[in-house]
Amino acid sequence: MAVAQRTLQRLTHHPVGILDNLGHYQAMGPEPDDIDTWVQDAVTDQPLMHQAEAQLHTAQEQVQYNQRARWPLVNLQGIAQHTLGSMLPGMVENQAGVSLNLSVPLYQGGHTSASVQQAQAQTVASVDHVANIRDEVTLNTQTAFLNLKDSVAELHAAKATLVSAKISLEGTRKGYEVGTRSIIDLLQTATDYIRAEQDYNVAFYNQVVARVQLKAASGQIGMGDLESINALLRRNEAS
């Protein structure tokens, strides 16, 4: 717990203090319950996709920029001069001129071709990068979707196991009081109950985390989602 608190403090840059617990809530699965819709939204809205596509666009623009190095270069320069009384008093002299220069790159030692080929290779790499990111985003979204659905079933199963373990513990305690069960039986049943309670708490928190992970994987997460999770917290009396 101490290590976890230090990790949280590193993320927030604030003292952890007393943490609130989650109150009871109804387990929720994906909404909508359609994995293809989540994947489509992820490919469209995931920031990683936007970054990869922007890099591809930059690489394509670089190819065109390097190809323009073969184009002729035209320079147009103009000059105007007004002189008053420089040589003779009252003499006015006005001069104007225009020059047009045309330069054609004939040979640059293969530099232009090499730069174009390099930019084209970078474009191919960027295309592959976009495809890889799309596959990664798709897989992450699908995994988060299935994990959220599984977390609902896991929470229900953990709750049923906890109820069963509690009933078993109460029965064993009664049996121990009347002498039909031993202290070993009671300790074993109590251990099973504690383990079931721990598994339930883990499943309880995993269900909430799975909600956020699906929204994050698909690029749909916003402040409203975090505020809804924060609303599930139950204030500790000690705080």
N, C-alpha and C positions, 0 to 999 in steps of 0.2 A: 504493500500500500504506500509506503514511503517513496519507493521508486516511481510509482505511478503518479503520486502527487508532484514529484519533482518534474516529471515529464509534462504534466499539465501546466505547471508553472512556467516551464520553458516555452510552451506554446502561447500562453496568455500574457507572459511578462508581468504577472500580478501574483501576490500571495494567494494560495489556494483557499485557506481558511476552512470553514465547515461546508461540506457539500450537501445539497439537498438530494433526497431520494425520489425515485419515480413513484407516483401514485398509481392506483389501479386504472387500467384502461382496457378498451376492447382491442384485441389484436386485429390488425388491418393488413390485407394483402395488397398487391399492386392495383392501382386504379388509374387507367383502365386495365382490365385483366387480359391484355393482349400483348404478347411479347414482340410481335412485329411492329406495333405502333411505337413502343418504347425504342426499338432499334432505329426506326426511321427518324424519330425525334433526335436520337443521339447523333446520328450521322449528320443531321442538319444543324444542331445547336451546340454540340460538344466543342468547347474552346480548343481542344487539341486538333480537331478537324479544321477549324478556322486557321490555326497557326500553320498547319501543314499545307493547306491550300494557298495561303499567302506566300509561303516559301516557294511553292511551285510557280505562282504568278511572277514572283521576283526573278526566278531563274529563266522563265520565258522572256521576260523583258530584257534580261542581260544578253540573251542570244541576239535579239534584234539590235541592241546597242552595239555589240561587238561587230555585227555584220555591217553597220553603217560606217565602220572604219575604212571600207573599200570605196565609199562614195567620194566623188570629187568635192573639194572644199572651195567655196567661193567667198572671197573677202571684198567688201565694198567699203572704201574709205573716202571721206570728203574733207576738204580743208578750205577755210575762208580766212582772209586777212584784210584788215582795214588799217591804213597808215595815214596819219595826218601830220604834215610838216616834219617829216623825219630828215629830209635832205634840204628842201627849200621851204621857206615860210609860205603857208597857204596852199601847199601842194597836198592833194588828196590822192591816195592810191588804194584801190580795191582789187584784191586777187581772190580767185576761187578755183578750186581744182577737185577733180574726182578721179580715183584710181580703182580699177577692177582687177583683182588677182584671182586666177584660177589655178588650183594645185590638184593634180591627179596622183594618188598613191599608186605607183607602178610596182615597186618591190620593197618589201620591208623585212626580208629575211624569214618569211613564214610566220611572223608574229601575229598577223591578223587571222590567218587560218587556224593557228594554234589556239588563239583566244576564243574563236567561234566554236571550235571543237570542244574546248574545255567547258564552255557555257552549255553546249548541247548535252554533253555528258552529265553536267550538273542537273539539267532539266530531266533527263532520264532517271537519275537518282531521286529527284524530287517526286516524280510520278510514282516510283516504287515506294517512296516514303509515305505518300498520301494513301496508297493502297494498304500499306502495313498499318498505318494509323487507323484506317477505316476498319480493318479486320480486328485490331485491338479494341477499338471502341465498341464494335459489335459484340465481341466476346465478353468484354467487361459488363456491358449492359445485359446481355443474356444471363450471365452468371449472377449478377445482382438481382435480376428479376426472379430467377429460380430460387436464390437464397432467401428472398423475401417471402415467397410462397412457402418454402420449407420452414421458415421461422414461425409461421402461424401454426403449422402442424406440430412443430417441435414444442411450442409453448403450450398447446393444448395437451400434448402427451406428457409433458413435464408436470403440468398441473394435476392431471389424473394420477400420475405416479406419486406425487406429493400427498394427495388425499388418501391414496391407498396406504402409503407408508405411515401416515398419521393414525389411521384406523388400526393398522397392525401394531403400532407402538402402544396405543391405548389398550388394545387387547392383551398384549404381552405384559404390560404393567399390572393389569387386573389379575392375570394369571400368576404373576410373581407374588402379588399380595396374598393370594389364597393358597400359594404353595405349589401350583401346577407347572410353573415355569421357573427356570433358574436365573441367577443373576447374569450368567453368560448370554442366555437368550435375550434378556432385557438390554444388555449392552449392545448386542449385535443389531437388535431391532432399532435401538436409538441411533446407532451409526448409520443404518440404512435410511432412517428418516432425515438425518442431517445431510447425507449425501443427496437425497432427493430434493431437499430444500435448496441446497447449493445449485443443483442442476436447474431447478426452476428459476432461480434468480438469474443465472447465466442466460437461459432462454428468454427471460423477461427483458433483459437489456439488449440481447441480440436482436430481438424483434424491432426495437426502436432504431437501433443502429442500421439494420437492414433497410428501413424506410429511407433513411438519409443517403445510404450508399447507392440505392437505385436512382434517386434523383440526381446525385452527383455524377454517376456513371453516364447518365443520359444528357447531362448538361442542363437539367431543368431545375436545379436547386436554387432557391432564393431565400431572402430573409424571412418570408412568410413560413417556409418549411421549418426553419430553425426556431422561429417564435412558437410554432405549434408544438414542437418538441419541448421547448422551455415551459410551455403551459402545463405539461404533464408532471413537472416537478412539484413535489410536496415539501413545503417549508418545514425545516427541522425546528423543533421547539427550542433547541439549544442555541439556534442562531438568532 
